Amino acid sequence: MTIDASLPAVEQLPDAFLIALNDYGAISLSGEEQSKYLQGQVTCDVNEMNEHSMMLGAHCNAKGKVLSVFRLINHKGAHLLVQPKSSLAASLVELQKFGVFAKVEISEADTLSFYALAGSKAEAEIRKVYPQVPDSMTPVVQNGETTLVYLPGQTTRYLLIGPQDHLSKTTEALSLPLYTSPLWDLIEITEGFPILEQSALLEYVPQMLNLQAINGISFTKGCYLGQETVARMQYLGKNKRALYSLTARQASIPSGAVIEQQIGENWRKAGDALKSYQADNGQVYVQAVLATDIDENTSLRVKAQPETSLSIAALPYSLTQ
């Protein structure tokens, strides 16, 4: 299929479209102690997993700083931590380091490819090619070599995970517009799901990325790497930063760009950009970590581009959850 290189704004998205997630991959854990081992490494409760469930979570270091944010699913008996390749390598090294003491095989799932099917008519399209389709009650289903994952949100999305030759047959059969990973980033930004570039690794605790608001942290599961910091942030009210979705016009905003807020006649640092997407029509969508007490009407700008004005957009969930 031919890749559509255009970059539509949210309101221009087709009713159904495909995304080749070439910038995404997964860490695979398999073996007798795969669940027991992973339970002690991540923020979500792995013991609650089954073959049809999907969980959100983070992998932290001992100080509670985030190495990766992932979607956890089961694929043919193995745990898969699906995430951007920008965080995968660092997370894999740390998991393998401690995994030598457990009966678990840990590796990059490099034989798998990742696609997304999204849009208001995505469900009708996916039913054309698969007999079993996931939904909110059964988020993960297997169709032969392919795993399908339903992602709830303002934009309906399905992940398609499997060998490239199997997925190629699916994408050809669907005959829909096919985009690349930046369009996935756009949807993640508007849905408020954190995207970590390499420069942002080990900079934030999970609550600064809103993991507690999207059910990415279990506060009842027991010990895991970084748990003390995460619990202290939650119960002592020490977290002063959160993930925001911002919008702008006609601006190229790199990951790591400093965001400033106006205080009186002066400008002070408000936070940092994690990821941005610039549509062909000039609309810009930015994911940033800012102070939790920032007013939604505060004047914001990019420090290196003082002429760039940013506005806070609403997230599809509450930060008080």
C-alpha positions in Angstrom: 0.0 0.0 0.0 1.1 3.6 -0.6 1.8 5.7 2.4 -0.2 8.9 2.7 2.4 11.5 3.8 -0.2 14.2 4.6 -0.6 15.4 8.2 -4.3 16.1 8.9 -5.6 18.0 11.9 -8.0 16.3 14.2 -11.1 17.7 12.5 -9.8 16.4 9.1 -9.3 12.8 10.1 -11.0 10.3 7.8 -13.9 8.1 9.1 -11.5 5.1 9.0 -7.8 5.0 8.4 -4.7 2.9 9.1 -1.4 3.9 10.7 1.9 2.0 10.2 3.5 2.2 13.6 7.1 1.9 12.5 8.3 3.9 15.5 6.7 1.4 17.9 7.8 -1.9 19.2 7.4 -4.2 22.3 9.4 -6.0 25.0 8.4 -9.6 25.3 8.5 -11.6 28.5 7.9 -15.3 28.5 8.6 -18.2 30.8 7.5 -19.8 34.0 8.0 -16.7 36.1 7.1 -14.0 33.5 4.2 -12.6 35.6 5.9 -12.9 39.0 9.0 -11.1 37.7 7.1 -8.3 35.8 4.9 -7.7 38.9 7.9 -6.5 40.8 9.1 -4.2 38.0 6.1 -2.1 36.9 3.3 0.1 38.3 0.3 -1.9 37.1 -1.0 -5.1 38.8 0.2 -7.9 36.4 -1.5 -10.5 38.6 -4.8 -9.2 37.3 -3.9 -9.9 33.7 -5.5 -12.5 31.5 -5.4 -13.3 27.8 -8.2 -10.8 27.0 -7.1 -7.9 29.2 -5.0 -4.8 28.4 -3.3 -2.6 31.1 -1.5 0.7 31.1 1.6 1.0 33.2 5.1 2.5 33.7 8.5 1.0 34.3 10.5 3.0 36.8 14.0 3.0 38.2 14.6 2.6 42.0 14.0 6.3 42.5 10.6 6.1 40.9 11.6 7.9 37.7 9.9 6.6 34.5 11.9 4.6 32.0 8.9 3.8 29.8 5.1 4.0 29.6 3.5 1.0 27.9 0.4 -0.9 27.1 0.6 -4.4 28.5 -1.1 -7.3 26.6 -0.7 -11.0 26.2 0.3 -12.3 22.7 0.5 -16.1 22.3 1.3 -16.7 25.9 3.9 -13.9 26.3 3.6 -10.6 28.0 4.1 -7.7 25.6 5.0 -4.2 26.7 4.0 -2.1 23.7 5.8 1.3 23.6 7.7 3.7 21.4 11.1 2.5 20.3 12.5 5.7 21.8 12.0 4.2 25.3 12.2 0.5 24.5 16.0 0.0 24.5 16.6 1.6 27.9 13.7 -0.3 29.5 14.8 -3.6 28.0 18.3 -3.3 29.4 17.0 -2.7 32.9 14.5 -5.5 32.7 17.1 -7.9 31.5 19.6 -6.9 34.2 17.3 -8.1 37.0 15.7 -10.9 34.9 18.7 -13.1 35.2 17.5 -14.1 38.6 14.1 -15.4 37.4 12.8 -18.0 35.1 12.0 -15.6 32.4 13.1 -14.8 28.8 13.2 -11.1 28.0 13.8 -9.7 24.5 12.6 -7.2 22.0 9.6 -8.6 20.0 11.4 -7.9 16.7 9.4 -10.5 14.7 6.2 -8.5 15.2 4.8 -5.5 13.3 2.4 -2.9 14.6 -0.5 -1.2 12.9 -3.5 0.8 14.1 -7.0 1.1 12.6 -8.8 4.2 13.8 -11.7 6.5 13.2 -15.5 6.7 13.7 -16.1 3.8 11.3 -13.1 1.7 12.4 -15.3 -1.0 14.1 -17.2 -1.6 10.9 -14.0 -1.9 8.9 -12.3 -4.3 11.3 -15.3 -6.6 11.2 -14.8 -7.0 7.5 -11.6 -8.9 8.0 -11.6 -10.5 11.4 -14.2 -12.9 12.8 -13.4 -11.9 16.4 -13.2 -8.2 17.3 -12.2 -6.7 20.6 -14.3 -4.2 22.5 -14.5 -2.5 25.9 -15.5 -5.7 27.7 -12.9 -7.9 25.9 -10.1 -5.5 24.9 -7.7 -8.2 23.5 -8.6 -11.1 21.1 -6.5 -13.5 19.1 -7.1 -14.1 15.4 -4.6 -16.8 14.4 -1.2 -15.2 14.4 -2.6 -11.7 14.9 -3.5 -10.0 18.2 -6.1 -7.3 18.1 -6.4 -4.7 20.9 -9.3 -2.2 21.4 -8.3 1.2 22.8 -11.1 3.3 24.2 -11.1 7.0 23.8 -12.5 10.0 21.9 -11.1 8.4 18.7 -11.9 4.7 18.4 -8.6 2.8 17.8 -7.5 -0.8 17.3 -4.0 -2.1 17.5 -3.1 -4.9 15.1 0.0 -6.9 16.2 1.5 -9.8 14.3 3.9 -10.9 11.6 4.3 -8.4 8.8 3.1 -10.8 6.1 -0.2 -11.4 8.0 -0.8 -7.7 8.6 0.0 -6.8 5.0 -2.8 -9.0 3.9 -5.2 -7.2 6.3 -4.2 -3.7 5.2 -4.5 -4.6 1.6 -7.9 -6.0 2.1 -9.1 -2.9 4.0 -7.9 -0.5 1.3 -8.0 2.5 3.6 -5.7 5.6 3.8 -2.4 4.5 5.4 -0.5 7.1 7.5 2.7 6.9 9.5 3.5 7.2 13.2 3.1 11.0 13.6 -0.7 10.6 13.2 -0.6 8.1 16.1 1.2 10.8 18.1 -1.5 13.3 17.3 -4.2 11.0 18.8 -2.0 10.1 21.8 -1.6 13.9 22.5 -5.3 14.6 22.3 -6.1 11.5 24.4 -3.6 12.5 27.1 -1.5 9.4 26.8 2.2 10.2 27.5 4.8 9.8 24.8 8.4 9.7 26.1 11.3 10.6 23.8 14.8 9.5 24.8 15.5 13.0 26.3 12.6 12.6 28.7 13.5 9.2 30.2 14.2 9.2 34.0 12.9 12.8 34.2 9.4 12.2 35.7 7.6 10.1 38.3 4.4 8.4 37.0 2.0 11.0 38.4 3.7 13.8 36.5 2.6 11.9 33.4 -1.0 11.4 34.6 -0.6 7.6 35.0 -2.8 7.7 38.2 -5.6 9.3 36.1 -5.7 6.7 33.4 -5.5 3.6 35.7 -1.8 3.1 35.0 -0.8 2.7 38.7 -2.0 0.2 41.3 -1.8 1.4 44.8 -2.7 -2.0 46.3 -0.4 -4.4 44.5 2.6 -4.4 46.8 6.2 -3.8 46.2 7.8 -2.9 42.8 10.7 -0.9 41.7 10.2 2.8 42.6 7.1 2.1 44.6 8.1 4.2 47.6 8.5 7.3 45.6 5.2 6.7 43.7 3.3 6.1 47.0 4.8 9.2 48.6 3.8 11.4 45.7 0.2 10.1 46.0 -0.4 10.1 49.7 1.7 13.1 50.8 0.6 15.4 48.0 4.1 16.0 46.8 3.4 16.0 43.1 3.4 19.4 41.6 3.4 18.6 37.9 1.0 17.0 35.4 0.7 16.2 31.7 -1.2 18.7 29.5 -2.4 18.9 26.0 -1.7 22.3 24.3 -2.4 23.9 21.0 -0.7 26.5 18.9 -0.5 27.8 15.3 2.3 27.6 12.8 5.1 26.5 15.1 7.8 23.8 15.0 8.1 22.8 18.7 10.8 20.1 19.4 10.7 17.6 22.2 12.3 19.1 25.3 11.4 22.7 24.4 10.9 24.9 27.4 7.4 26.3 27.9 7.1 29.6 29.8 4.1 31.2 31.5 3.4 34.9 32.0 3.4 36.1 35.6 2.7 39.9 35.6 5.1 41.5 33.2 7.6 38.6 33.4 7.9 35.1 32.0 8.9 32.1 34.1 9.4 28.5 33.2 6.2 26.5 33.3 7.4 23.1 32.0 8.7 21.2 29.1 7.3 19.8 25.8 7.3 16.1 25.4 6.0 15.7 21.9 4.3 17.8 19.2 2.5 17.4 15.9 2.1 20.1 13.2 -0.8 19.5 10.8 -0.6 20.7 7.2 -3.1 23.4 7.9 -0.8 25.0 10.5 -2.6 23.6 13.6 -0.1 22.4 16.2 -0.8 20.0 19.0 1.7 19.7 21.9 2.1 17.4 24.9 3.9 19.0 27.8 4.5 18.6 31.5 3.5 21.7 33.4 2.8 22.8 37.0 -0.4 21.3 38.4 -1.6 24.7 39.6 -1.4 26.5 36.3 -4.6 28.3 35.3 -6.2 27.2 32.0 -6.2 30.9 30.8 -2.5 31.5 31.6 -0.5 33.0 28.7 2.0 30.4 27.5 4.8 30.6 25.0 7.9 28.6 23.8 11.0 30.1 25.4 13.0 29.8 22.2 10.1 31.1 20.1 8.6 33.9 22.2 6.2 34.8 19.4 4.5 31.4 19.7 1.4 31.5 21.8 0.1 28.2 23.4 -3.3 27.4 24.8 -4.3 24.7 27.2 -6.7 22.1 25.7 -9.1 20.0 27.7 -8.1 16.4 28.5 -10.6 13.6 28.2 -10.2 12.6 31.8 -10.0 14.2 35.3 -6.7 14.8 37.1 -8.4 14.4 40.4 -9.1 10.7 39.9 
